[in-house]
């Protein structure tokens, strides 16, 4: 069964929860605020596993939710869970099940799907409102690490802590692409005693703050599988919007990595403003303070598991 926990690169989508004209249910009060977080849980050349978490960050109960989005032509949902899926062409609608419709303040519901194709949600709405709003906390934690493996008695991972502008973070620990644990300590015991089965182990750790912002992943393997000089592909389809006064949202499309056992996977992205690093994130978007008036260059480059970076994909702002 696919684990609906959140993985590497995170796109945060938020909106005030209002009634969609097509929704045949009561709306949450206007004071309620909902956040929808898309996550790619796993990926392979022919498809991926994705999920969206709807979280109620407002003070009132969210009574029912409806998420709509478009998938690129050629991408289709082959199976799903924890939501009622329907579509017209490439436009998909997911409504709550009876058991996860009512979200108290601070609670959430996650639904997911297996996709054939690589298209991820675009033009998302949550209860009829644009999903591209601004969450209160939109700054990702710093990248933890480097990872250290202690194999003196079983296998224990340790790493240097991450920092975050809103306080303590949790750490998600992955092994070969699968989430193994979420911990608050900078240590995880993977195995105690004995000899591990002979195979390649790919460990990764990232920090996640309470708002769902994720850092880039820190990687370490047990067994040599990458040369270390691999240069990742650059992100594509760089775009910018203004979600609120004084802020910019920069988004992009991730490069495709066929197999983590053949090519170092993407760890995250570094964003540059006029050639100067402005932040690192684990997902495919970032919210930045708008630069002063005048022409600027916004750029993004990929960071891979061996800490090499791609060429910078750039756009001019204002365009």
PyMOL commands that set and color helices and strands:
alter all, ss='L'
color gray80, all
select helices_A, chain A and resi 98-100
alter helices_A, ss='H'
color red, helices_A
select strands_A, chain A and resi 10-16+33-44+47-56+62-63+66-70+76-81+84-88+91-95+102-103+108-116+122-126+129-130+148-150+155-158+170-175+178-183+187-191+201-208+218-222+236-241+247-253+266-273+276-281+285-289+296-304+313-317
alter strands_A, ss='S'
color yellow, strands_A
deselect
rebuild
show_as cartoon
